[in-house]
Protein backbone atom coordinates (compact mmCIF):
# COMPACT_ATOMS: atom_id res chain seq x y z
CA UNK A 1 0.00 0.00 0.00
CA UNK A 2 1.22 3.46 -0.89
CA UNK A 3 0.05 5.03 2.39
CA UNK A 4 1.60 2.40 4.65
CA UNK A 5 4.88 2.27 2.80
CA UNK A 6 5.42 -1.37 1.85
CA UNK A 7 7.81 -0.10 -0.82
CA UNK A 8 8.95 3.06 1.00
CA UNK A 9 9.84 1.87 4.49
CA UNK A 10 11.72 -0.93 6.16
CA UNK A 11 10.18 -3.24 8.74
CA UNK A 12 10.50 -1.83 11.32
CA UNK A 13 10.36 1.63 9.78
CA UNK A 14 12.73 4.40 10.87
CA UNK A 15 12.10 8.11 11.45
CA UNK A 16 14.65 8.89 8.73
CA UNK A 17 12.59 6.96 6.18
CA UNK A 18 9.45 8.90 7.09
CA UNK A 19 11.34 12.16 6.77
CA UNK A 20 12.67 11.01 3.43
CA UNK A 21 9.15 10.48 2.10
CA UNK A 22 8.09 14.03 3.04
CA UNK A 23 11.29 15.44 1.57
CA UNK A 24 10.65 13.55 -1.66
CA UNK A 25 7.26 15.25 -1.93
CA UNK A 26 8.73 18.67 -1.19
CA UNK A 27 11.52 18.17 -3.71
CA UNK A 28 8.87 17.53 -6.38
CA UNK A 29 6.99 20.74 -5.54
CA UNK A 30 4.04 19.30 -3.60
CA UNK A 31 2.73 22.39 -1.80
CA UNK A 32 0.50 20.67 0.78
CA UNK A 33 0.10 17.11 2.05
CA UNK A 34 -2.89 15.35 3.58
CA UNK A 35 -2.00 12.31 5.66
CA UNK A 36 -5.07 10.20 6.37
CA UNK A 37 -5.07 9.20 10.01
CA UNK A 38 -8.53 7.68 10.47
CA UNK A 39 -10.95 5.31 8.74
CA UNK A 40 -13.68 2.85 9.67
CA UNK A 41 -13.31 3.39 13.42
CA UNK A 42 -9.51 3.02 13.34
CA UNK A 43 -6.68 5.49 13.87
CA UNK A 44 -3.47 5.28 11.84
CA UNK A 45 0.02 6.68 12.52
CA UNK A 46 -0.84 7.49 16.14
CA UNK A 47 -2.55 5.68 19.00
CA UNK A 48 -5.47 7.04 21.01
CA UNK A 49 -7.90 5.87 23.66
CA UNK A 50 -10.80 7.29 21.57
CA UNK A 51 -10.79 4.53 18.96
CA UNK A 52 -8.90 1.36 18.06
CA UNK A 53 -5.61 1.38 16.18
CA UNK A 54 -5.57 -0.37 12.82
CA UNK A 55 -3.44 -3.43 13.57
CA UNK A 56 -2.32 -4.67 10.16
CA UNK A 57 0.85 -6.31 8.94
CA UNK A 58 1.72 -3.15 7.02
CA UNK A 59 1.17 -0.76 9.91
CA UNK A 60 3.03 -2.97 12.38
CA UNK A 61 6.23 -1.62 10.84
CA UNK A 62 5.56 1.58 12.85
CA UNK A 63 4.99 -0.20 16.20
CA UNK A 64 8.59 -0.02 17.42
CA UNK A 65 8.73 3.68 16.67
CA UNK A 66 5.62 4.32 18.77
CA UNK A 67 6.82 2.05 21.57
CA UNK A 68 9.92 4.24 21.72
CA UNK A 69 7.73 7.32 22.09
CA UNK A 70 7.76 8.63 18.51
CA UNK A 71 4.48 8.97 16.65
CA UNK A 72 4.83 8.68 12.87
CA UNK A 73 2.39 11.58 12.56
CA UNK A 74 4.66 13.85 14.63
CA UNK A 75 7.59 12.98 12.38
CA UNK A 76 5.61 13.71 9.24
CA UNK A 77 4.50 17.06 10.64
CA UNK A 78 7.97 18.08 11.77
CA UNK A 79 9.56 17.31 8.42
CA UNK A 80 6.74 18.96 6.48
CA UNK A 81 7.16 22.12 8.51
CA UNK A 82 10.92 22.00 8.05
CA UNK A 83 10.25 21.96 4.31
CA UNK A 84 7.63 24.75 4.64
CA UNK A 85 4.84 22.45 3.45
CA UNK A 86 1.47 22.45 5.28
CA UNK A 87 0.38 19.04 6.57
CA UNK A 88 -3.27 18.26 7.20
CA UNK A 89 -4.77 15.25 8.95
CA UNK A 90 -7.30 13.39 6.81
CA UNK A 91 -10.40 11.58 8.07
CA UNK A 92 -12.54 9.26 5.98
CA UNK A 93 -16.11 10.06 6.86
CA UNK A 94 -17.70 6.67 6.31
CA UNK A 95 -15.42 4.01 4.93
CA UNK A 96 -17.50 0.85 4.50
CA UNK A 97 -14.83 -1.84 4.28
CA UNK A 98 -16.27 -3.34 7.50
CA UNK A 99 -12.71 -3.76 8.78
CA UNK A 100 -13.47 -2.92 12.42
CA UNK A 101 -15.84 -5.83 13.00
CA UNK A 102 -15.69 -5.81 16.81
CA UNK A 103 -16.53 -2.13 17.12
CA UNK A 104 -19.44 -2.21 14.71
CA UNK A 105 -20.86 -5.37 16.23
CA UNK A 106 -20.88 -3.51 19.54
CA UNK A 107 -22.59 -0.52 17.92
CA UNK A 108 -24.94 -2.33 15.56
CA UNK A 109 -27.60 0.33 16.15
CA UNK A 110 -25.31 2.93 14.54
CA UNK A 111 -25.08 1.20 11.17
CA UNK A 112 -26.56 2.25 7.86
CA UNK A 113 -28.48 -0.99 7.63
CA UNK A 114 -29.71 -0.33 4.06
CA UNK A 115 -26.09 -0.30 2.91
CA UNK A 116 -24.77 -3.08 5.13
CA UNK A 117 -22.16 -0.93 6.84
CA UNK A 118 -21.08 2.60 7.65
CA UNK A 119 -22.42 4.73 10.50
CA UNK A 120 -25.55 6.87 10.43
CA UNK A 121 -24.73 10.53 11.02
CA UNK A 122 -28.39 11.23 11.72
CA UNK A 123 -27.63 9.97 15.22
CA UNK A 124 -26.26 12.51 17.69
CA UNK A 125 -24.15 9.85 19.38
CA UNK A 126 -22.45 9.11 16.05
CA UNK A 127 -21.72 12.79 15.51
CA UNK A 128 -20.32 13.14 19.05
CA UNK A 129 -18.17 10.03 18.65
CA UNK A 130 -16.73 11.19 15.33
CA UNK A 131 -16.18 14.74 16.62
CA UNK A 132 -14.24 13.41 19.63
CA UNK A 133 -11.88 11.52 17.34
CA UNK A 134 -11.29 14.48 15.05
CA UNK A 135 -10.90 17.15 17.73
CA UNK A 136 -8.10 15.26 19.49
CA UNK A 137 -5.76 15.48 16.50
CA UNK A 138 -5.36 19.29 16.14
CA UNK A 139 -5.34 19.60 19.93
CA UNK A 140 -2.62 16.97 20.29
CA UNK A 141 -0.59 17.36 17.10
CA UNK A 142 0.77 20.47 15.35
CA UNK A 143 -1.16 19.86 12.13
CA UNK A 144 -2.04 22.76 9.87
CA UNK A 145 -5.66 21.66 9.67
CA UNK A 146 -7.88 18.75 8.70
CA UNK A 147 -9.54 17.35 5.59
CA UNK A 148 -12.73 15.29 5.66
CA UNK A 149 -12.92 12.69 2.93
CA UNK A 150 -16.58 12.41 1.86
CA UNK A 151 -15.78 10.23 -1.15
CA UNK A 152 -15.04 7.21 1.06
CA UNK A 153 -17.70 5.85 0.79
CA UNK A 154 -20.23 8.57 0.08
CA UNK A 155 -23.33 7.90 2.11
CA UNK A 156 -23.35 9.30 5.63
CA UNK A 157 -27.14 9.05 5.92
CA UNK A 158 -29.72 6.45 4.90
CA UNK A 159 -30.24 6.73 1.12
CA UNK A 160 -33.94 7.48 1.59
CA UNK A 161 -33.26 10.58 3.72
CA UNK A 162 -29.79 11.71 2.64
CA UNK A 163 -30.91 14.53 0.31
CA UNK A 164 -32.88 16.12 3.16
CA UNK A 165 -30.09 15.76 5.71
CA UNK A 166 -28.09 18.91 4.80
CA UNK A 167 -28.77 20.67 8.13
CA UNK A 168 -27.40 17.75 10.14
CA UNK A 169 -24.07 17.57 8.32
CA UNK A 170 -23.76 21.35 8.08
CA UNK A 171 -24.20 21.67 11.84
CA UNK A 172 -21.41 19.13 12.36
CA UNK A 173 -19.21 21.06 9.92
CA UNK A 174 -19.87 24.30 11.84
CA UNK A 175 -18.96 22.53 15.07
CA UNK A 176 -15.67 21.35 13.59
CA UNK A 177 -14.92 24.83 12.19
CA UNK A 178 -15.45 26.35 15.63
CA UNK A 179 -13.14 23.77 17.19
CA UNK A 180 -10.42 24.51 14.63
CA UNK A 181 -10.79 28.24 15.20
CA UNK A 182 -10.44 27.79 18.96
CA UNK A 183 -7.30 25.68 18.57
CA UNK A 184 -5.94 28.08 15.97
CA UNK A 185 -6.50 31.07 18.27
CA UNK A 186 -4.33 29.40 20.91
CA UNK A 187 -1.59 28.87 18.31
CA UNK A 188 -2.09 32.31 16.79
CA UNK A 189 -2.64 30.96 13.29
CA UNK A 190 -5.51 29.86 11.09
CA UNK A 191 -6.06 26.11 10.82
CA UNK A 192 -7.29 24.91 7.45
CA UNK A 193 -10.49 22.94 6.97
CA UNK A 194 -10.99 21.11 3.70
CA UNK A 195 -13.54 18.72 2.24
CA UNK A 196 -12.92 16.05 -0.39
CA UNK A 197 -16.28 15.50 -2.05
CA UNK A 198 -17.92 13.85 -5.08
CA UNK A 199 -17.24 15.67 -8.37
CA UNK A 200 -20.68 17.23 -8.93
CA UNK A 201 -22.77 19.60 -6.86
CA UNK A 202 -25.89 17.55 -7.60
CA UNK A 203 -24.19 14.41 -6.33
CA UNK A 204 -23.11 16.19 -3.17
CA UNK A 205 -26.66 17.50 -2.70
CA UNK A 206 -28.14 14.01 -3.03
CA UNK A 207 -25.76 12.71 -0.37
CA UNK A 208 -26.63 15.50 2.08
CA UNK A 209 -23.56 17.72 1.61
CA UNK A 210 -24.49 21.39 1.20
CA UNK A 211 -21.33 22.64 -0.46
CA UNK A 212 -22.65 26.14 -1.32
CA UNK A 213 -23.45 26.80 2.34
CA UNK A 214 -20.10 25.44 3.49
CA UNK A 215 -18.41 27.87 1.11
CA UNK A 216 -20.71 30.87 1.65
CA UNK A 217 -20.39 30.64 5.45
CA UNK A 218 -16.62 30.14 5.15
CA UNK A 219 -16.89 26.88 7.06
CA UNK A 220 -14.30 25.30 4.79
CA UNK A 221 -11.14 26.81 3.32
CA UNK A 222 -11.02 24.55 0.28
CA UNK A 223 -13.08 21.93 -1.52
CA UNK A 224 -11.51 19.09 -3.48
CA UNK A 225 -14.03 17.52 -5.87
CA UNK A 226 -12.82 14.08 -6.85
CA UNK A 227 -14.01 10.64 -7.83
CA UNK A 228 -13.37 7.58 -5.70
CA UNK A 229 -9.91 6.69 -6.96
CA UNK A 230 -9.17 9.10 -9.78
CA UNK A 231 -9.55 12.59 -11.20
CA UNK A 232 -12.17 12.96 -13.94
CA UNK A 233 -10.79 15.64 -16.27
CA UNK A 234 -14.24 16.02 -17.88
CA UNK A 235 -16.07 16.80 -14.64
CA UNK A 236 -17.61 20.28 -14.30
CA UNK A 237 -15.40 21.52 -11.51
CA UNK A 238 -16.21 25.10 -12.48
CA UNK A 239 -19.63 24.78 -10.80
CA UNK A 240 -17.87 24.57 -7.45
C-alpha positions, 0 to 999 in steps of 0.5 A: 500500500502506498500510504503504509509504505510497503515499498517506502519503508523498512520493517521496522520503519525508521524516522529517517525513512518517514522524513525522506518520504516528506522530503521527496514530496517537497523536492517535487513541488508538492505544496500541501500534504494530507495524511489520512489518520482515520478510517472505519473506526480506526486510527493510523500513525498514532494511538489514542484511547478514543478509537482502536488502532488499525493493527495490520501487517503493514502498519506494524512496521511503525509499532517499534517507533511508537513504543519508543515514544515517537508517533509517525504523525509527529515525524511527518509534521515536523519534516513537512514544517521544516520543508515549509509544506502544510500538513493536514490530517485526513479523516474518511467520513464513512469508509465501508470496508467493514474492517473494524468488526468488533466495534461495529458489532458492539454498535450495531444500532449505529449502522446504515443498515440499508447499505450493510455498513457505515455509520448513520450521522443522523444519530447525535451519538455518532456525531459526538463520537466522530467529533471526539476523534477528530478534535483530538488530533489538532489539539494533540498534534501540530497539524495545519488543519484537517480534511474530511474525505466524503468520497469514502464511501459517500453515504453518511445518511440512509439513502432514503433521507440523505438529500434532506439531511443537509442541516445535520451535516452542516451543523457538524461542519460548523462545530468542527470549524469552531473547534479549529478556530479555537485551537488556531487562536491558541496557536495564533494561526488559522487552521485549514479545513478542507472537504474532499467531495464527489465531483458534482454539486448535484451528487453532493446534494443528493448525499446530504452535503451542502457545499454552497453553504459550506463555502458561503459561510466560510466553514471550509477553506477549500473543496476538493471535488474528486471521484473515488480513486481518480480525477475525472478531467471532464467533470464540471469543476467550475460549478464549485 
